[in-house]
Amino acid sequence: MASPPVVTTQPQYGVPVSSVSINTWQTGLMDCCTDCAVCFCGMFCFPCLACQVAGDMGECCLCGTSVAMRTLYRTRYNIPGSICSDCCVTMCCPVCSVCQIKRDINRRRARGIFW
């Protein structure tokens, strides 16, 4: 006689389910309007935002805009990509790159998955 199946996950009503995986960027590269404060900080005080990102990650303030910082962040959260793509994004649009990382940090903090 077979034993009944064991339920390991119960359905929960009223609890929103996130549609964003923890192994992807929480926002797109050009999604500036999803967090206007970060966007304005990036546009008008880019060095300040870069230092915030570096500080959030426990790195030197001068590293905030580097390819290495983006690659470190991406690999820490298993976000798909390559050093080549990190280099292209960082060199072509450094403001968008740093803004994306900061938005991602803010969203991961809110979800309790930033380390």
Summary of the structure (lengths in Angstrom):
residues: 115
radius of gyration: 17.7
end to end distance: 47.2
largest distance: 70.0
contacts: 268
relative contact order: 0.19
helix: 56%
strand: 0%
